[in-house]
Amino acid sequence: MSDRIEAIIDALRKKLLDAAVRGELVDHDNREEPASALLERIAAERSRLIREKKIKKPKSSSRIERRDGHFYESVDGSTPVCIDDELPFVIPDSWEWVRMGEISESALGKTLDQKKNTGEFYPYICNINVRQDGISLCTLKKTRFEQDELEKYSLALGDLLVCEGGDIGRAAVWEQDLPMRYQKALHRIRFFGKISPHYIRDVMELYKFSKELDKFCKGVTIKHLAQPELRKIFIPLPPLQEQHRIADALERHLKQLDILRESHRRMRRILHETPTSLRQQLLQAAIEGKLVAQDPKEEPASALLERIAKERAALPGKRKAAPQSRIERRSGGIFEIFPDGSEKDISDEIPFDIPKSWEWVRLETVCTYIQRGKSPKYSEIVKIPVISQKCIQWSGFTIEKARFIDPKSLSSYNRERFLEDGDLLLNSTGTGTIGRMAIYMSDLNPYGVALADGHVTVVRPYKDFVLNRFICTLFASPQIQSQIEKRSDGSTNQIEFSLSKVKETLVPLPPLQEQQRIVQRLEELLPLVSQA
């Protein structure tokens, strides 16, 4: 049944793509400039670029004309030949058929030479970065580029990248206004006349589905799409404004199908997994930005960090916190910039992609206070409880197992040591309990005040910018727990997650309103998982 559902979703996707590139998905507007006029402007633009020596003159050129309901092609000025039998389907009257090479300039990327020892290392896009849902920068590779190669193999905003081999025809649009290069396994296609690269990407996906691309592939055992054959591909070209309407409508409809597919797969996992693994998946989805939708109208996390920095700088006297490092996502990787201006590529530390409106931060950047408790001198005087590991459970905070401090020793504790409502309590030592976190709730403490012992780290986020419940979610997630396990020191009997490593913990930060939606959604779902 599950395979059948996947097949139905694939069939719906193909049907949508097919309707789009046949002109059946959106309405036509007779007031719009027809595709024939667009092609005339493209021809003029290409001629100008050739005269200015900005592009090379193609080895051959094609012109396709519609006559009496039929299409005729003339190659290099030869006698026009009817090509109706070569065209894959019928298109509307305001559209035109055109070869890919007539509306674009294309090139293959850099050939990689592992023995080369000159030039500087730069990141590049390869075919594994080109995905159906876009171009991923999470697993970029680097190679040497000479200075004159940087421009030759650079991408521009709106370039279409198409896989030359492997999953031939898989395509994605470069949408980052950042410097980036690409390797030989990819065709870089740059369109004339402001043609929508997203529309052409959708045409390529349909051709992959329908095997139309097979006609243009070369090779027996290992097939590939060579440059001359890429230029020959027939493109059904709508008027310019209609291209953008088609691409926008397809994006909306296909996104719904992707949601349907993911819901189906999630349901399959639910049927085969335990409540524990379901809980872990929910928490992991939450910290990767996959549990709730992003809202572009919301203030991004970068703005939160700016306000935190201002508040930190405004603290008086001794309370003024030291400047913190900041993390930037760039085309060449993810870099940490330190207060002295130095920087480090930390791409290898980044475990997964996050939404554009999120930011990676070190935990101390979003906290006013992170400090280990002190080992106390206990007494039988029931006055001020000391929170130990036993008081911190994933199910929440409890005061019942706390012991009490000797009042005579309180002179060694400053004011900040006393717990505040909403503080996060992190178990920092011990086998099996390390990494466990709970929120201190003052209304569960009948004694009014409390302290933490030396096995507990107190984490106090900026309350106006970061939800303690979201940080608690982060620390409960499999990824952060794995990070704690790998970075803890000590013997088998006693391990420790040191204060410096707590502060350096790498966490993803969403916008504040999205934090609230994530926490609310988890509060709805986690009880259901526990009952499974």
Backbone torsions as a table, in degrees:
resi	resn	phi	psi	omega
1	MET	NA	-42.6	-176.9
2	SER	-64.9	-39.9	177.6
3	ASP	-63.3	-36.0	179.9
4	ARG	-65.6	-40.2	178.8
5	ILE	-64.6	-42.4	176.7
6	GLU	-59.5	-41.7	-179.9
7	ALA	-64.8	-38.2	178.6
8	ILE	-64.9	-42.0	179.0
9	ILE	-64.1	-42.1	177.0
10	ASP	-61.3	-41.6	-179.7
11	ALA	-64.9	-38.8	177.7
12	LEU	-65.5	-39.7	178.6
13	ARG	-62.1	-45.6	179.7
14	LYS	-63.2	-39.7	-178.7
15	LYS	-64.5	-40.8	177.4
16	LEU	-63.3	-46.9	179.0
17	LEU	-61.3	-42.6	-178.6
18	ASP	-62.8	-44.3	179.3
19	ALA	-64.1	-37.4	-177.8
20	ALA	-64.0	-48.5	-173.5
21	VAL	-85.8	-2.6	170.5
22	ARG	-96.2	-3.5	179.9
23	GLY	84.5	25.8	-175.2
24	GLU	-112.1	3.7	-174.8
25	LEU	-94.8	-37.7	-179.8
26	VAL	-124.5	163.5	-180.0
27	ASP	-73.0	150.1	173.2
28	HIS	-90.1	151.2	178.3
29	ASP	-125.3	109.7	-176.6
30	ASN	-64.8	-14.7	179.7
31	ARG	-79.3	-14.0	-177.5
32	GLU	-79.7	150.4	176.8
33	GLU	-59.3	128.9	-178.7
34	PRO	-70.1	164.2	-178.4
35	ALA	-63.1	-28.4	179.6
36	SER	-61.4	-39.5	177.8
37	ALA	-68.4	-37.0	176.7
38	LEU	-60.7	-42.8	179.9
39	LEU	-64.6	-35.8	177.5
40	GLU	-63.6	-42.9	179.0
41	ARG	-65.8	-38.0	179.0
42	ILE	-64.4	-42.8	179.3
43	ALA	-60.0	-42.3	179.0
44	ALA	-65.9	-40.9	179.7
45	GLU	-64.1	-43.6	-178.4
46	ARG	-65.3	-41.3	178.8
47	SER	-60.9	-40.9	178.8
48	ARG	-63.7	-43.5	-179.3
49	LEU	-65.2	-34.4	177.3
50	ILE	-68.0	-43.7	179.0
51	ARG	-61.2	-38.2	-179.5
52	GLU	-81.9	2.7	178.0
53	LYS	59.1	31.3	176.2
54	LYS	-87.8	-24.9	172.2
55	ILE	-135.6	160.9	179.5
56	LYS	-85.9	150.6	175.5
57	LYS	-71.5	129.7	-179.1
58	PRO	-65.5	153.4	-179.4
59	LYS	-66.1	-30.0	176.9
60	SER	-147.0	160.0	179.2
61	SER	-134.1	152.0	-177.5
62	SER	-124.4	144.4	173.6
63	ARG	-133.4	121.7	-179.4
64	ILE	-109.3	129.3	-179.7
65	GLU	-124.6	147.8	176.7
66	ARG	-96.5	125.8	178.8
67	ARG	-134.9	119.9	176.4
68	ASP	50.5	42.1	177.2
69	GLY	80.8	6.5	179.0
70	HIS	-122.9	160.6	180.0
71	PHE	-113.1	133.2	-179.6
72	TYR	-123.6	140.5	179.9
73	GLU	-119.2	136.1	174.2
74	SER	-116.8	125.2	179.7
75	VAL	-106.6	121.6	-179.4
76	ASP	53.0	38.8	176.2
77	GLY	80.0	8.7	-179.6
78	SER	-72.0	171.8	178.2
79	THR	-60.8	129.2	-179.2
80	PRO	-59.6	139.7	179.6
81	VAL	-122.0	137.3	178.6
82	CYS	-66.7	128.9	-177.3
83	ILE	-119.5	21.2	-178.8
84	ASP	-52.7	-38.6	-176.9
85	ASP	-69.9	-20.0	-178.1
86	GLU	-88.3	-21.2	-175.2
87	LEU	-79.6	138.0	-172.3
88	PRO	-74.1	-25.1	-178.2
89	PHE	-165.0	175.6	-179.2
90	VAL	-88.6	143.6	179.8
91	ILE	-123.4	162.0	179.5
92	PRO	-62.8	163.3	-177.1
93	ASP	-64.7	-30.2	-177.6
94	SER	-83.3	-2.5	179.4
95	TRP	-96.6	168.7	175.5
96	GLU	-139.1	151.3	169.8
97	TRP	-90.8	139.3	179.7
98	VAL	-150.5	148.6	174.4
99	ARG	-76.2	147.4	-178.9
100	MET	-54.2	-40.5	-175.9
101	GLY	-66.6	-17.2	-178.9
102	GLU	-85.1	-14.6	-177.7
103	ILE	-118.0	6.7	-175.8
104	SER	-152.9	164.7	171.3
105	GLU	-119.8	131.7	-173.7
106	SER	-134.2	160.6	179.0
107	ALA	-158.0	153.0	172.1
108	LEU	-86.8	155.1	-177.7
109	GLY	-78.4	-168.0	-174.5
110	LYS	-72.5	136.2	171.7
111	THR	-76.9	126.5	-176.4
112	LEU	-80.9	131.9	178.1
113	ASP	-122.2	102.0	-175.7
114	GLN	-68.1	-21.4	-177.9
115	LYS	-84.9	-11.9	-176.5
116	LYS	-64.3	134.2	-178.8
117	ASN	-126.2	19.5	174.3
118	THR	-119.6	164.3	-177.6
119	GLY	88.3	166.7	-179.4
120	GLU	-97.5	153.2	177.6
121	PHE	-79.1	130.9	176.1
122	TYR	-137.0	149.8	176.5
123	PRO	-72.5	156.5	177.6
124	TYR	-146.5	158.5	177.0
125	ILE	-90.2	132.9	172.5
126	CYS	-122.1	179.0	-171.5
127	ASN	-63.1	-26.3	179.9
128	ILE	-71.1	-19.4	177.6
129	ASN	-81.0	-17.9	-178.8
130	VAL	-88.7	112.0	-175.8
131	ARG	-121.0	166.8	179.7
132	GLN	-62.0	-31.6	-177.6
133	ASP	-97.0	11.7	177.5
134	GLY	132.5	-165.1	-178.4
135	ILE	-107.4	122.7	-178.9
136	SER	-92.5	135.3	177.4
137	LEU	-106.0	10.8	-173.2
138	CYS	-74.5	-31.8	-174.7
139	THR	-122.5	51.4	-178.6
140	LEU	-71.7	141.3	172.9
141	LYS	-101.7	165.3	179.1
142	LYS	-127.4	149.5	174.0
143	THR	-149.0	172.5	-178.2
144	ARG	-82.4	134.2	174.5
145	PHE	-125.1	131.5	169.3
146	GLU	-71.8	161.6	-176.7
147	GLN	-59.3	-40.0	-178.0
148	ASP	-74.3	-13.8	178.7
149	GLU	-84.1	-21.5	-174.7
150	LEU	-60.1	-45.8	179.9
151	GLU	-73.8	-38.8	-177.5
152	LYS	-59.1	-39.3	-175.8
153	TYR	-108.4	24.6	-179.8
154	SER	-88.0	149.3	175.8
155	LEU	-95.7	149.0	174.0
156	ALA	-117.3	155.0	179.7
157	LEU	-55.3	126.7	178.6
158	GLY	94.8	-1.9	175.5
159	ASP	-66.1	143.7	176.2
160	LEU	-102.1	126.9	176.7
161	LEU	-103.8	129.9	-177.5
162	VAL	-127.4	131.4	179.8
163	CYS	-67.6	127.1	-178.5
164	GLU	-82.7	-29.7	179.0
165	GLY	-137.5	-171.9	-178.9
166	GLY	66.8	-117.7	175.8
167	ASP	-83.5	75.2	-169.9
168	ILE	-56.6	131.1	176.0
169	GLY	92.4	-9.9	175.7
170	ARG	-61.2	130.6	-169.8
171	ALA	-137.8	151.9	176.0
172	ALA	-153.7	155.0	-177.7
173	VAL	-97.7	134.7	174.8
174	TRP	-78.2	113.9	-173.2
175	GLU	-117.7	14.9	178.9
176	GLN	-101.9	131.4	176.6
177	ASP	-86.2	61.3	-174.1
178	LEU	-137.2	151.5	177.0
179	PRO	-69.2	132.3	179.5
180	MET	-158.7	150.2	178.7
181	ARG	-118.2	174.8	-176.4
182	TYR	-145.8	156.9	-175.1
183	GLN	-100.3	175.6	-170.9
184	LYS	-63.9	-26.1	-177.2
185	ALA	-70.4	1.1	-177.9
186	LEU	-124.4	138.9	167.6
187	HIS	-87.2	131.4	171.7
188	ARG	-103.1	118.7	-176.7
189	ILE	-113.9	125.6	-179.7
190	ARG	-119.5	121.2	-169.8
191	PHE	-92.6	150.0	174.0
192	PHE	-90.7	165.5	171.0
193	GLY	63.7	21.9	178.8
194	LYS	60.0	27.6	175.9
195	ILE	-57.3	141.8	-178.8
196	SER	-72.7	113.3	177.0
197	PRO	-65.4	-26.5	179.3
198	HIS	-68.2	-37.5	176.9
199	TYR	-64.9	-45.5	180.0
200	ILE	-64.6	-36.0	174.6
201	ARG	-58.2	-41.9	179.2
202	ASP	-66.3	-36.1	175.6
203	VAL	-61.9	-43.9	-179.6
204	MET	-63.6	-37.3	179.5
205	GLU	-66.5	-41.4	177.5
206	LEU	-62.3	-43.4	-179.9
207	TYR	-62.6	-32.9	174.6
208	LYS	-65.4	-46.2	179.6
209	PHE	-59.2	-46.8	-171.2
210	SER	-88.4	1.2	-179.5
211	LYS	69.6	12.7	178.7
212	GLU	-62.2	-32.2	-179.4
213	LEU	-67.4	-24.1	-178.5
214	ASP	-56.8	-30.1	-178.9
215	LYS	-64.2	-23.6	-173.3
216	PHE	-106.7	-0.6	-177.5
217	CYS	-88.9	145.8	179.4
218	LYS	-113.1	160.0	176.9
219	GLY	108.8	155.6	-178.8
220	VAL	-101.7	-67.9	180.0
221	THR	-83.5	-42.3	178.2
222	ILE	-114.6	110.6	-178.2
223	LYS	-89.6	153.0	176.4
224	HIS	-151.7	162.5	-179.8
225	LEU	-107.8	99.6	-176.6
226	ALA	-74.3	161.3	-179.7
227	GLN	-56.4	-48.3	-179.3
228	PRO	-60.5	-35.6	-179.4
229	GLU	-74.4	-36.0	176.6
230	LEU	-57.9	-42.5	-178.3
231	ARG	-64.6	-22.2	-176.3
232	LYS	-85.6	-11.9	-174.9
233	ILE	-60.1	133.5	178.7
234	PHE	-78.1	129.3	178.1
235	ILE	-115.5	124.4	173.0
236	PRO	-78.5	110.0	-169.9
237	LEU	-103.3	113.4	176.0
238	PRO	-84.0	170.7	168.6
239	PRO	-55.9	153.6	-171.3
240	LEU	-57.6	-48.2	-178.0
241	GLN	-65.5	-33.9	179.2
242	GLU	-67.7	-34.5	175.9
243	GLN	-55.4	-46.6	-177.4
244	HIS	-69.0	-36.4	177.2
245	ARG	-64.5	-41.6	179.3
246	ILE	-62.6	-48.0	-178.3
247	ALA	-61.3	-41.7	-179.5
248	ASP	-66.8	-44.0	-179.7
249	ALA	-64.4	-42.3	179.0
250	LEU	-62.4	-42.2	-179.6
251	GLU	-58.7	-43.1	179.6
252	ARG	-63.7	-48.0	-176.2
253	HIS	-68.1	-42.2	-177.9
254	LEU	-68.6	-31.6	177.4
255	LYS	-63.6	-38.6	176.9
256	GLN	-63.6	-39.0	176.9
257	LEU	-65.5	-39.6	178.4
258	ASP	-62.8	-39.7	177.5
259	ILE	-64.2	-42.1	178.6
260	LEU	-61.7	-43.3	-179.8
261	ARG	-63.8	-44.8	-178.9
262	GLU	-66.2	-37.8	177.6
263	SER	-63.2	-41.3	178.6
264	HIS	-63.2	-44.8	-179.0
265	ARG	-67.3	-36.5	178.3
266	ARG	-65.4	-38.9	178.5
267	MET	-65.1	-38.1	176.7
268	ARG	-61.5	-41.5	180.0
269	ARG	-65.9	-39.0	-179.6
270	ILE	-59.3	-38.3	-177.4
271	LEU	-70.7	-17.8	-174.4
272	HIS	-117.9	4.5	-173.6
273	GLU	-122.9	161.3	-178.8
274	THR	-83.3	162.5	176.3
275	PRO	-56.8	-35.1	-179.3
276	THR	-63.5	-47.8	-178.6
277	SER	-68.6	-33.1	176.6
278	LEU	-64.8	-41.5	178.0
279	ARG	-60.5	-44.8	179.9
280	GLN	-62.3	-40.5	180.0
281	GLN	-65.7	-40.4	178.2
282	LEU	-62.5	-45.5	-179.4
283	LEU	-64.4	-41.5	179.7
284	GLN	-66.3	-41.8	177.2
285	ALA	-61.0	-37.3	-179.1
286	ALA	-63.1	-44.2	-174.8
287	ILE	-82.8	-8.2	175.8
288	GLU	-97.9	-0.2	179.2
289	GLY	80.2	24.9	-176.7
290	LYS	-111.3	3.0	-176.4
291	LEU	-91.2	-38.3	178.2
292	VAL	-128.6	163.1	-178.0
293	ALA	-77.9	150.4	173.0
294	GLN	-85.6	149.4	178.4
295	ASP	-119.7	110.7	-177.2
296	PRO	-62.4	-17.0	179.8
297	LYS	-78.0	-15.3	-177.6
298	GLU	-79.6	149.8	176.7
299	GLU	-60.4	126.5	-178.3
300	PRO	-70.4	165.8	-179.5
301	ALA	-63.7	-27.8	179.1
302	SER	-60.4	-36.9	178.2
303	ALA	-68.6	-36.3	175.4
304	LEU	-58.9	-44.5	-177.8
305	LEU	-65.6	-36.1	177.3
306	GLU	-63.6	-41.3	-179.1
307	ARG	-70.6	-35.0	176.1
308	ILE	-63.4	-42.6	-179.4
309	ALA	-62.2	-40.5	178.7
310	LYS	-64.9	-43.2	-179.6
311	GLU	-65.6	-39.0	179.1
312	ARG	-63.2	-43.6	-178.1
313	ALA	-67.4	-25.6	-176.7
314	ALA	-85.4	-4.5	-178.9
315	LEU	-63.7	140.3	-176.5
316	PRO	-81.3	149.5	168.4
317	GLY	45.5	-126.1	-175.6
318	LYS	-69.1	-19.0	-179.1
319	ARG	-77.6	-14.6	-178.9
320	LYS	-60.5	121.5	-177.2
321	ALA	-81.5	151.5	177.7
322	ALA	-66.5	149.4	177.5
323	PRO	-58.0	145.4	-178.0
324	GLN	-108.1	159.3	173.6
325	SER	-73.1	162.6	174.6
326	ARG	-132.1	156.0	-175.3
327	ILE	-116.9	131.1	-179.1
328	GLU	-120.3	138.0	171.5
329	ARG	-93.4	122.6	178.9
330	ARG	-126.6	171.8	179.2
331	SER	-64.6	-30.3	-177.6
332	GLY	-87.4	3.6	-179.8
333	GLY	139.0	-163.9	179.3
334	ILE	-117.5	124.2	-170.8
335	PHE	-120.0	143.7	173.5
336	GLU	-103.9	124.1	-179.5
337	ILE	-105.0	124.1	-175.1
338	PHE	-93.5	161.8	-176.4
339	PRO	-56.1	-28.7	-179.5
340	ASP	-82.4	3.2	178.5
341	GLY	94.8	-14.6	177.7
342	SER	-72.6	161.6	-179.6
343	GLU	-144.6	162.5	-177.2
344	LYS	-143.5	137.2	175.4
345	ASP	-76.4	115.0	-178.3
346	ILE	-112.0	23.0	-177.8
347	SER	-54.1	-36.2	-178.1
348	ASP	-66.9	-20.0	-179.8
349	GLU	-85.3	-16.4	-174.1
350	ILE	-80.5	116.8	-172.0
351	PRO	-83.1	-21.0	-177.5
352	PHE	-163.3	165.0	176.6
353	ASP	-75.7	147.4	174.1
354	ILE	-125.0	160.5	178.5
355	PRO	-59.0	157.8	-177.7
356	LYS	-61.4	-29.8	-177.1
357	SER	-82.2	-3.4	179.1
358	TRP	-95.6	168.3	175.0
359	GLU	-138.3	149.1	169.8
360	TRP	-87.4	136.4	179.1
361	VAL	-141.8	158.6	166.7
362	ARG	-81.9	144.6	-174.8
363	LEU	-54.4	-40.1	-176.2
364	GLU	-64.2	-22.2	-179.7
365	THR	-64.2	-30.9	-175.0
366	VAL	-107.8	18.5	-178.4
367	CYS	-126.1	144.2	175.7
368	THR	-85.5	-19.1	-173.0
369	TYR	-159.7	126.0	170.3
370	ILE	-136.1	117.7	-175.5
371	GLN	-153.1	138.8	173.6
372	ARG	-72.6	145.0	174.5
373	GLY	-68.5	178.7	-179.9
374	LYS	-112.2	147.2	174.4
375	SER	-71.7	118.8	-171.5
376	PRO	-92.4	168.0	167.2
377	LYS	-99.2	115.8	-174.6
378	TYR	-84.3	160.8	174.8
379	SER	-148.8	175.1	177.8
380	GLU	-91.9	4.5	179.8
381	ILE	-79.5	113.7	-174.3
382	VAL	-84.7	88.8	-177.0
383	LYS	-136.5	-59.2	-177.8
384	ILE	-121.1	111.2	-178.3
385	PRO	-74.2	151.9	176.2
386	VAL	-114.4	120.9	-176.8
387	ILE	-79.2	123.7	178.8
388	SER	-115.1	-179.0	-179.8
389	GLN	-57.5	-33.7	-177.4
390	LYS	-64.2	-23.2	-178.9
391	CYS	-82.8	-8.5	-173.5
392	ILE	-112.2	110.4	178.5
393	GLN	-126.4	155.9	175.5
394	TRP	-62.2	-24.0	178.4
395	SER	-76.2	-10.6	177.8
396	GLY	135.3	-176.0	-177.9
397	PHE	-91.2	140.7	174.0
398	THR	-137.0	143.6	-179.6
399	ILE	-95.9	-11.6	-169.1
400	GLU	-60.5	-32.7	-174.9
401	LYS	-94.9	8.4	-178.3
402	ALA	-75.9	145.9	169.6
403	ARG	-101.1	179.2	-171.0
404	PHE	-122.4	144.8	-176.3
405	ILE	-82.9	152.1	173.9
406	ASP	-72.7	117.3	-176.9
407	PRO	-55.3	-26.9	-178.1
408	LYS	-68.1	-20.0	-176.6
409	SER	-91.7	0.1	-174.0
410	LEU	-67.0	-19.2	-178.1
411	SER	-63.4	-20.4	-179.1
412	SER	-87.2	1.3	-178.7
413	TYR	-106.6	125.3	175.1
414	ASN	-84.6	173.7	-172.4
415	ARG	-61.3	-37.3	-176.4
416	GLU	-64.6	-23.0	-178.5
417	ARG	-66.7	-24.0	-178.9
418	PHE	-77.2	133.4	-173.9
419	LEU	-67.7	144.4	175.4
420	GLU	-109.0	151.4	178.4
421	ASP	-57.4	127.9	-180.0
422	GLY	95.2	-4.8	175.9
423	ASP	-59.3	147.1	175.4
424	LEU	-95.6	131.9	-177.7
425	LEU	-111.6	119.9	-174.3
426	LEU	-116.1	122.9	173.7
427	ASN	-68.4	120.4	-172.5
428	SER	-111.4	-3.2	176.3
429	THR	-140.3	163.2	173.2
430	GLY	105.1	145.0	178.3
431	THR	-83.9	127.4	177.1
432	GLY	90.6	-19.6	-179.2
433	THR	-114.2	-14.1	-176.0
434	ILE	-60.8	136.8	179.8
435	GLY	91.9	-8.3	179.4
436	ARG	-73.2	138.4	-175.8
437	MET	-134.3	145.1	175.0
438	ALA	-144.3	162.5	179.3
439	ILE	-97.3	128.0	176.7
440	TYR	-72.7	125.4	-178.8
441	MET	-118.4	111.3	-173.8
442	SER	-64.1	-26.4	-179.2
443	ASP	-73.2	-9.9	174.3
444	LEU	-94.2	2.6	-179.2
445	ASN	-113.9	99.7	-177.3
446	PRO	-70.1	-9.0	-175.9
447	TYR	-90.3	-5.1	174.4
448	GLY	88.3	-47.5	-179.6
449	VAL	-127.4	165.7	178.5
450	ALA	-160.1	159.7	176.2
451	LEU	-126.6	167.0	176.8
452	ALA	-111.0	145.5	178.4
453	ASP	-85.8	179.5	-172.3
454	GLY	-70.0	-8.8	178.5
455	HIS	-94.8	0.6	-174.4
456	VAL	-119.5	134.0	174.1
457	THR	-102.9	130.3	178.6
458	VAL	-93.7	125.0	-179.6
459	VAL	-117.6	121.6	-175.7
460	ARG	-121.5	97.5	-179.2
461	PRO	-71.6	162.4	170.9
462	TYR	-66.6	109.3	-169.3
463	LYS	-63.8	-29.6	-177.4
464	ASP	-80.3	-11.4	-172.9
465	PHE	-124.3	-22.0	-175.7
466	VAL	-135.3	127.6	179.3
467	LEU	-80.2	129.7	177.0
468	ASN	-62.0	-32.0	179.6
469	ARG	-67.8	-30.1	176.6
470	PHE	-72.4	-41.7	176.9
471	ILE	-61.2	-38.9	177.5
472	CYS	-62.0	-39.1	176.2
473	THR	-61.6	-43.8	178.9
474	LEU	-57.5	-47.2	-175.9
475	PHE	-72.4	-19.9	176.6
476	ALA	-83.1	-13.9	-174.3
477	SER	-73.1	152.3	179.6
478	PRO	-58.3	-36.0	-175.8
479	GLN	-67.3	-46.7	180.0
480	ILE	-69.1	-38.8	177.5
481	GLN	-61.9	-38.8	177.4
482	SER	-65.9	-40.3	178.4
483	GLN	-61.2	-43.0	179.5
484	ILE	-63.7	-44.3	-179.0
485	GLU	-61.0	-43.3	-177.2
486	LYS	-70.7	-31.6	-172.1
487	ARG	-98.9	1.7	178.4
488	SER	-82.2	150.2	-179.3
489	ASP	-116.5	165.0	175.4
490	GLY	122.8	-174.5	-177.6
491	SER	-92.2	177.7	179.3
492	THR	-62.0	-33.1	-176.7
493	ASN	-81.1	-29.1	-176.8
494	GLN	-145.7	109.9	176.9
495	ILE	-112.7	158.7	-174.0
496	GLU	-139.6	137.1	172.2
497	PHE	-103.8	99.5	-169.4
498	SER	-65.1	161.8	-179.0
499	LEU	-60.0	-43.1	-178.5
500	SER	-62.5	-37.0	-179.4
501	LYS	-75.1	-30.7	173.1
502	VAL	-61.2	-47.6	-178.7
503	LYS	-62.3	-34.4	-176.0
504	GLU	-85.0	-3.2	-178.0
505	THR	-54.3	128.3	-177.6
506	LEU	-86.2	121.7	-176.9
507	VAL	-131.3	146.9	174.4
508	PRO	-85.8	135.6	-177.3
509	LEU	-117.1	116.1	175.4
510	PRO	-87.2	169.6	169.6
511	PRO	-57.3	154.4	-174.3
512	LEU	-59.6	-45.0	-178.8
513	GLN	-65.5	-32.8	177.7
514	GLU	-71.4	-35.1	173.6
515	GLN	-55.5	-43.7	-178.8
516	GLN	-63.5	-41.6	-179.8
517	ARG	-67.8	-37.2	178.8
518	ILE	-63.0	-49.0	-178.6
519	VAL	-62.0	-43.6	-179.6
520	GLN	-62.5	-42.4	-178.9
521	ARG	-65.5	-40.6	178.8
522	LEU	-65.0	-38.0	179.1
523	GLU	-64.6	-25.9	176.8
524	GLU	-79.8	-39.1	-170.3
525	LEU	-89.0	-38.9	-173.7
526	LEU	-61.2	-38.6	175.9
527	PRO	-62.2	-34.5	178.3
528	LEU	-66.1	-38.7	178.7
529	VAL	-65.1	-41.3	-179.4
530	SER	-62.3	-28.6	-179.1
531	GLN	-83.8	-9.5	-174.8
532	ALA	-66.7	NA	NA
